[in-house]
Amino acid sequence: MSAGHRLILSGLLAALLLATFFPPIGIMAPAEIPSEPLPPDVKLETVIPSAKYLVAMDFTPDGRLLYTERISDFVGGTYRGFVRVVVNGQLRPEPVYAFPVLHEGERGLLGIAVDPDFAVNHYVWVYFSRYSEQLDCGSNYKNRVVRFVLNNDNTLAGEPETMGCFPIGRYETIHNGGNLHFGPDGRLYITVGNNDARNDGADPAQNLGSPLGKLHRFNGAGPLSVPADNPFPGSSIYAYGLRNSFDFDFDPITGQIFATENGDACDDEVNRLLPGGNYGWRPNYPCDDGAPGGPDPLYNTIPPVIYWPASIAPTGITFYRGDLIPEWKNDLFMCAFKDGATALHHFKLNATRTAIVAHTIIAGTQCRTDVLTGPDGALYYSEGGGYYHGPIKRLVRRTSFAATSVAALPMNPPSGGSVDYTIALRHSGALSNTFALTVTLPAGPAWIIGAQAEQGSLTQLSYQVQWSGTVTNAVAWTATYRLQISTVPTTAYPLTHAVRLTAPGATTVILTPTVMVNGALTSLPLIWRGY
């Protein structure tokens, strides 16, 4: 780290210490953010080469990656946005569903959330902008929340059901918010922007009678309804004073909400949202007319954990929940849309989870709209999105087989006898990894008369055994097989065959265990070590 970078981090830490003795005023992001190299053995992989106008992603419990395309095509006079699905790393050519959307500005197919009870109900929730003749929320123009049932074959069980909506103006086409997530309490949280391209006295963010410029909290079942323990009785509003909070996530340690906020000419923020909290956006916000911005104690219930004096357009945000990269466990990651700042921003929090103690960017990354932890423990993010096409990438730790061996007993069998082989696998890297292992005999005096394994599938022929399965990180997997020596040679000779191991993200391993028939061979078991 350079001296300048150390000074930046030291200044940030000093500001945090001062904040314990004086009223907090929020932490301003430094002009120069240190770059952080990838941890050892962590690599960057492309999952999908080009995702179209991606806004949000989520995973089903069985590992399918769903994402929204803000606008996909124009058919029959209607713009459509697609929900897409990636299965086993492959993008299915047909969309899950095509939603009719408004396409202007930031409108379109926006947020997506997999229901926490998906394994039972198969519900997926989405948020999108559309026009309809219905005045179901007081306007023909609206951001609508719907729910559909996703089958195992990626088709829908019936048409999506409308769960609720939020009115938007006909001509105000930006600041939709649009992300939705289920909290650890099982409630559905939805961020709704102020739907206002202006900065004037009509801004609704401070108006508790308007749903705009707010984070909302609903019961987890549809249609949308207000929980009895919301901070404002009878209202879905959870927090207010927001201009356009693009995304949010729940701290896995405290459960508190951390959200990105898009300011205007100043004061992009990451906020810690408390129930009933006011986060400061208001009519005639000062920095739009050249006056200095920054958190104002008169309006802010608590200051942002960090704010930027010049706009970077913070977007997707998530806590890393995986075990694959333990160096990052429970750290906060954020995307930024504007070209000069688009990267994975990495934040470490203090022990009370109320302040940032380190801020870096991950070297070699560009993240425009969303980031989340995958069920494989990798950190996934969108390099494009919004108005851009771009790949979905992931940061994943390389898989290595830390100890793979084949042991034979006896090592000096007689003709007509048998040899028992034991295979031991252990890998480091991903939480779990699939593998394929094949034992193949050459033409000669032996054949396979028995095989078994602790788990996984097994196929056996007289000259070959094939196993496939999943091995968990740092847990040994073993299998055994027996060779019968069928001929009676007159001289001593070495009996060698091949054991081949393949796994995603790992170097192929080929072992050649050898025993000496009718002779003497003394050696250690054959072991291959990968790094």
LONU-762418 format. One record per residue (C-alpha): x negated, y negated, z. Coordinates in steps of 0.02 Angstrom, whole numbers, padded with zeros to 5 digits, always signed. Layout:
! LONU-762418
XYZ/...
This chain:
! LONU-762418
+00000+00000+00000/-00069-00173-00043/-00100-00308+00087/+00045-00406+00013/+00162-00259+00033/+00106-00234+00213/+00143-00416+00248/+00317-00399+00173/+00358-00248+00282/+00278-00329+00436/+00385-00483+00409/+00540-00377+00394/+00499-00287+00557/+00463-00452+00645/+00632-00518+00589/+00715-00365+00664/+00627-00391+00831/+00682-00573+00836/+00860-00519+00799/+00864-00426+00965/+00839-00591+01059/+00934-00715+00950/+01104-00707+00863/+01085-00604+00702/+01086-00702+00541/+01060-00559+00418/+00898-00505+00333/+00851-00582+00167/+00773-00461+00044/+00592-00501-00001/+00552-00568-00174/+00430-00425-00201/+00488-00251-00150/+00352-00117-00128/+00356+00032-00244/+00362+00204-00164/+00286+00357-00251/+00383+00519-00255/+00350+00636-00109/+00235+00785-00145/+00310+00914-00263/+00465+00805-00297/+00496+00784-00483/+00618+00689-00593/+00730+00793-00706/+00860+00748-00837/+01027+00833-00805/+01129+00757-00948/+01033+00664-01086/+01168+00534-01117/+01323+00497-01013/+01440+00369-01088/+01481+00214-00982/+01471+00314-00820/+01542+00231-00664/+01557+00363-00526/+01514+00545-00491/+01565+00679-00367/+01535+00866-00341/+01660+01004-00311/+01613+01129-00174/+01574+01259-00308/+01442+01145-00386/+01533+01066-00533/+01482+00885-00565/+01627+00770-00611/+01602+00594-00676/+01705+00453-00750/+01678+00368-00918/+01743+00191-00902/+01795+00190-01086/+01782+00341-01200/+01878+00309-01361/+02023+00217-01444/+02164+00328-01506/+02337+00278-01567/+02318+00099-01509/+02263+00150-01333/+02093+00147-01251/+02054+00304-01152/+01933+00347-01013/+01878+00527-00987/+01843+00629-00832/+01696+00739-00880/+01630+00899-00801/+01455+00973-00796/+01447+01160-00759/+01279+01244-00724/+01188+01096-00798/+01291+01096-00959/+01412+00958-01008/+01574+01036-01068/+01623+00963-01238/+01806+00938-01192/+01852+00810-01058/+01948+00865-00905/+02078+00729-00942/+02098+00570-01045/+02173+00424-00948/+02250+00273-01037/+02148+00124-00979/+02129-00063-00997/+01958-00093-01072/+01921-00278-01047/+01782-00336-00933/+01750-00215-00791/+01915-00123-00812/+01931+00059-00859/+01916+00229-00777/+01820+00192-00618/+01812+00293-00456/+01825+00480-00427/+01834+00581-00265/+01849+00768-00236/+01972+00807-00097/+01889+00874+00063/+02010+01022+00055/+01971+01056-00128/+01931+01239-00095/+02115+01260-00047/+02211+01127-00145/+02095+01088-00295/+02140+00902-00286/+02036+00769-00372/+02076+00583-00350/+02036+00444-00474/+02056+00254-00483/+02082+00168-00651/+02145+00007-00732/+02299+00019-00841/+02452-00067-00911/+02625+00008-00893/+02805-00049-00904/+02829+00006-00724/+02821-00129-00590/+02773-00002-00458/+02655-00123-00370/+02731-00286-00428/+02638-00301-00592/+02625-00221-00763/+02435-00237-00744/+02365-00131-00604/+02228-00023-00536/+02312+00144-00507/+02264+00289-00394/+02314+00462-00456/+02284+00641-00402/+02272+00798-00509/+02241+00983-00482/+02081+01047-00565/+02084+01231-00609/+01932+01345-00603/+01926+01341-00794/+01919+01148-00789/+02096+01125-00854/+02232+01031-00760/+02379+01114-00673/+02509+00989-00734/+02499+00801-00760/+02413+00685-00635/+02526+00618-00497/+02529+00433-00454/+02482+00404-00272/+02484+00213-00268/+02420+00055-00354/+02352-00121-00331/+02411-00268-00438/+02287-00361-00547/+02305-00517-00652/+02329-00509-00839/+02180-00618-00879/+02063-00585-00732/+01968-00434-00795/+01825-00413-00671/+01799-00371-00486/+01905-00214-00479/+01803-00127-00346/+01869+00044-00386/+01772+00172-00286/+01860+00290-00168/+01791+00414-00043/+01857+00522+00097/+01786+00482+00268/+01733+00604+00404/+01903+00568+00483/+01991+00641+00330/+02061+00470+00279/+02048+00403+00102/+01953+00238+00088/+01968+00129-00068/+01875-00030-00110/+01973-00162-00208/+01887-00316-00280/+01956-00493-00275/+01999-00481-00462/+01941-00660-00483/+01813-00726-00606/+01822-00896-00522/+01762-00962-00356/+01902-01078-00303/+02038-01104-00176/+02142-00961-00248/+02016-00826-00196/+02115-00692-00101/+01973-00614-00001/+02021-00703+00162/+02208-00679+00137/+02269-00530+00240/+02432-00538+00142/+02342-00488-00019/+02267-00315-00053/+02126-00394-00156/+01950-00420-00089/+01970-00282+00040/+01922-00106+00092/+02079-00003+00121/+02108+00152+00228/+02248+00276+00193/+02307+00444+00255/+02222+00583+00159/+02382+00655+00086/+02480+00571-00052/+02571+00461-00089/+02461+00330-00006/+02522+00286+00168/+02452+00184+00312/+02375+00271+00463/+02444+00217+00631/+02270+00177+00698/+02220+00053+00562/+02149-00111+00630/+02295-00217+00565/+02460-00131+00613/+02563-00082+00462/+02425-00133+00340/+02305-00025+00240/+02169-00158+00258/+02016-00093+00350/+01894-00236+00314/+01909-00400+00216/+01813-00550+00153/+01740-00449+00009/+01711-00516-00166/+01680-00352-00256/+01618-00210-00148/+01568-00087-00283/+01532+00068-00178/+01514+00130+00000/+01464+00282+00101/+01477+00348+00279/+01322+00362+00388/+01307+00549+00424/+01239+00508+00599/+01360+00372+00659/+01504+00384+00534/+01494+00196+00503/+01524+00129+00328/+01385+00048+00227/+01445-00043+00070/+01370-00141-00073/+01440-00313-00109/+01421-00415-00267/+01404-00600-00232/+01408-00737-00362/+01252-00840-00395/+01189-00783-00224/+01220-00666-00079/+01228-00493-00149/+01235-00386+00008/+01235-00219+00093/+01362-00228+00234/+01399-00118+00383/+01589-00119+00381/+01678-00113+00548/+01866-00094+00569/+01949-00263+00554/+01785-00347+00507/+01771-00504+00400/+01623-00505+00280/+01619-00686+00231/+01674-00706+00050/+01797-00849+00044/+01871-00985-00066/+01742-01109-00132/+01594-01006-00074/+01450-01130-00055/+01311-01065-00167/+01417-01075-00324/+01399-01265-00323/+01214-01265-00281/+01233-01269-00092/+01132-01138+00002/+01217-00973+00033/+01180-00844+00166/+01291-00763+00297/+01399-00889+00389/+01438-00843+00572/+01602-00937+00557/+01664-00805+00434/+01555-00651+00455/+01608-00533+00595/+01432-00462+00581/+01300-00515+00456/+01248-00402+00312/+01107-00281+00348/+01020-00359+00198/+01061-00493+00070/+00982-00559-00089/+00974-00746-00123/+00976-00713-00312/+01096-00587-00387/+01039-00409-00424/+01217-00334-00436/+01207-00191-00308/+01317-00045-00360/+01312+00137-00304/+01257+00179-00127/+01235+00341-00031/+01151+00425+00116/+01038+00569+00070/+01113+00722+00156/+01006+00861+00083/+00868+00969+00157/+00770+00982-00004/+00676+00819+00029/+00669+00810+00220/+00564+00651+00211/+00723+00562+00155/+00850+00647+00268/+00990+00524+00317/+00904+00377+00228/+01006+00253+00125/+00989+00237-00064/+01063+00105-00179/+01073+00065-00366/+01067-00109-00442/+01141-00154-00611/+01041-00304-00669/+00889-00267-00777/+00759-00345-00664/+00813-00244-00513/+00886-00082-00579/+00801+00058-00482/+00834+00173-00336/+00816+00061-00184/+00768+00158-00028/+00810+00095+00147/+00759+00167+00314/+00867+00118+00463/+00823+00089+00645/+00867+00211+00784/+01036+00130+00817/+01077+00132+00630/+01116-00054+00630/+00967-00130+00538/+00843-00095+00399/+00663-00064+00451/+00590-00025+00278/+00643-00063+00099/+00556+00011-00053/+00601+00059-00230/+00568+00235-00296/+00435+00226-00430/+00489+00271-00606/+00677+00262-00574/+00816+00160-00652/+00989+00175-00574/+01132+00066-00635/+01295+00131-00561/+01297+00284-00448/+01191+00396-00336/+01237+00546-00228/+01168+00705-00150/+01204+00865-00245/+01249+01032-00165/+01077+01093-00219/+00996+00961-00109/+00936+00855-00255/+00970+00667-00267/+01071+00630-00425/+01088+00459-00506/+01147+00376-00666/+01017+00286-00769/+01152+00204-00876/+01331+00161-00836/+01458+00021-00844/+01419-00057-01013/+01277+00063-01055/+01253+00244-01105/+01114+00334-01015/+01058+00498-00938/+01107+00574-00772/+00947+00618-00682/+00900+00701-00519/+00754+00703-00399/+00719+00882-00351/+00578+00973-00264/+00481+01097-00369/+00510+01278-00326/+00358+01383-00285/+00349+01563-00233/+00247+01548-00076/+00222+01736-00053/+00274+01864-00181/+00201+02037-00161/+00220+02220-00209/+00156+02352-00088/+00140+02538-00135/+00136+02693-00022/+00045+02806-00040/-00091+02722-00142/-00166+02892-00187/-00019+03002-00240/-00043+03177-00312/+00028+03234-00479/+00209+03282-00457/+00226+03169-00305/+00313+03002-00283/+00267+02822-00236/+00376+02698-00139/+00358+02514-00186/+00418+02365-00082/+00441+02193-00160/+00443+02039-00046/+00497+01867-00107/+00486+01701-00018/+00500+01531-00099/+00486+01349-00048/+00581+01206-00126/+00767+01205-00157/+00889+01259-00022/+00917+01415-00124/+00863+01474-00294/+00928+01604-00413/+00803+01728-00483/+00786+01876-00601/+00664+02015-00562/+00623+02160-00679/+00516+02315-00653/+00466+02397-00818/+00369+02560-00838/+00257+02596-00986/+00271+02758-01083/+00188+02886-00973/+00204+03009-00832/+00323+02917-00713/+00504+02867-00700/+00615+02773-00575/+00721+02886-00466/+00793+02760-00342/+00806+02574-00304/+00892+02459-00181/+00892+02280-00115/+00961+02183+00032/+01078+02083-00080/+01108+02032-00260/+01149+02138-00411/+01048+02288-00472/+01037+02381-00638/+00934+02540-00649/+00871+02646-00793/+00740+02783-00790/+00606+02662-00851/+00670+02494-00785/+00751+02409-00635/+00830+02236-00644/+00881+02131-00494/+00963+01960-00492/+01021+01857-00346/+00987+01707-00237/+00845+01684-00115/+00862+01554+00022/+00721+01434+00062/+00593+01509+00184/+00691+01672+00206/+00611+01833+00143/+00703+01942+00017/+00649+02122-00005/+00687+02264-00125/+00620+02441-00144/+00605+02569-00282/+00527+02742-00302/+00426+02814-00445/+00415+03001-00478/+00253+03060-00560/+00320+03187-00684/+00164+03257-00769/+00014+03347-00699/-00145+03264-00766/-00309+03355-00749/-00411+03201-00704/-00389+03048-00595/-00309+02898-00678/-00234+02729-00627/-00045+02710-00641/+00001+02528-00676/+00166+02446-00720/+00237+02269-00731/+00348+02171-00609/+00412+02008-00686/+00494+01869-00584/+00581+01716-00659/+00676+01575-00574/+00735+01400-00623/+00602+01269-00590/+00467+01397-00552/+00321+01470-00645/+00352+01647-00709/+00263+01776-00600/+00198+01941-00670/+00129+02069-00548/+00042+02233-00596/+00039+02351-00448/-00081+02498-00469/-00101+02666-00383/-00231+02802-00417/-00156+02972-00459/-00267+03120-00414/-00403+03004-00355/-00455+02875-00225/-00407+02690-00235/-00428+02574-00088/-00365+02395-00100/-00247+02271-00020/-00067+02252-00083/-00056+02144-00239/-00001+01968-00189/+00032+01817-00299/+00035+01647-00217/+00108+01496-00305/+00079+01313-00265/
